[in-house]
Amino acid sequence: MDRFSEKISQTGKILFEETKKASKKLAKSIRDFSFLARTLKKKEQFALSLAEQYINEKDKQKLKALLKQQKATIKIKRKGWSFLISGRDLLPRVYFVSPE
């Protein structure tokens, strides 16, 4: 009976680990899905509008979803070389946040 109980114990451990992995994956997908419902902050909206000039509509929608899920950020850098046309020296740069 000792070998039988060891196999049950090992199977239980494996099953527990797999269930734990599956529940973490499910929790992340639920979190990402719920974040899609949030609205963008004013700063994020402004940065996205600057990035619109450089990307197409499909990429804009992907970037908007990544911003809402907090998987990406857009930082605006002022170059300082265009003083006649306002706003043309602001260049957006997308940074992807590494997963936890």
C-alpha positions in Angstrom: 0.0 0.0 0.0 3.0 2.3 0.5 3.8 2.6 -3.2 0.2 3.2 -4.0 -0.1 6.1 -1.5 3.1 7.6 -2.9 1.7 7.6 -6.4 -1.5 9.2 -5.2 0.5 11.8 -3.4 2.6 12.6 -6.5 -0.5 12.7 -8.7 -2.1 15.1 -6.2 1.0 17.4 -6.2 1.1 17.5 -10.0 -2.7 18.1 -10.2 -2.3 20.9 -7.6 0.5 22.6 -9.6 -1.4 22.4 -12.9 -4.5 23.8 -11.3 -2.4 26.6 -9.8 -0.9 27.5 -13.2 -4.3 27.4 -14.9 -5.9 29.7 -12.2 -3.1 32.2 -12.6 -3.5 32.3 -16.3 -7.3 32.7 -16.0 -6.9 35.5 -13.5 -4.5 37.4 -15.8 -6.9 37.1 -18.7 -9.8 38.2 -16.6 -7.8 41.2 -15.4 -6.7 42.1 -18.9 -10.3 41.9 -20.1 -11.6 44.0 -17.2 -8.9 46.7 -17.9 -10.2 47.1 -21.4 -13.4 48.7 -20.0 -11.5 51.5 -18.3 -11.1 54.9 -19.9 -7.8 56.5 -20.7 -6.4 59.3 -18.6 -6.0 62.7 -20.2 -2.2 62.3 -20.4 -2.6 58.9 -22.1 -5.2 60.3 -24.5 -2.9 63.2 -25.4 0.0 60.9 -26.0 -2.1 58.6 -28.1 -3.3 61.5 -30.2 0.4 62.4 -30.9 1.2 58.8 -31.8 -1.8 58.7 -34.3 0.3 60.8 -36.7 2.9 58.1 -37.0 0.8 54.8 -37.0 -2.2 53.5 -38.9 -5.7 52.8 -37.6 -5.1 49.1 -36.9 -2.0 49.8 -34.9 -3.7 52.6 -33.0 -6.5 50.2 -31.8 -3.8 47.7 -30.7 -1.9 50.4 -28.9 -5.1 51.7 -27.2 -5.8 48.3 -25.9 -2.3 47.9 -24.6 -2.5 51.2 -22.9 -5.8 50.3 -21.2 -4.3 47.0 -20.0 -1.3 48.8 -18.7 1.0 46.7 -20.9 2.5 49.8 -22.7 3.2 53.4 -21.9 3.8 56.3 -24.2 6.4 58.9 -23.3 6.6 62.2 -25.1 10.1 63.6 -25.7 10.7 67.2 -26.7 13.4 67.5 -29.3 13.7 71.3 -29.3 14.6 71.7 -32.9 11.4 73.0 -34.4 10.5 76.4 -32.9 8.4 77.8 -35.7 5.7 75.1 -35.8 4.3 74.4 -32.4 4.0 70.8 -31.3 6.2 69.4 -34.1 9.1 68.9 -31.7 7.1 66.5 -29.6 7.8 62.9 -30.5 6.0 60.0 -28.8 7.8 56.8 -28.0 6.1 53.6 -27.0 7.5 51.5 -24.1 6.2 48.0 -23.6 5.9 46.9 -19.9 7.4 43.5 -19.3 4.9 41.0 -17.8 5.1 40.2 -14.2 
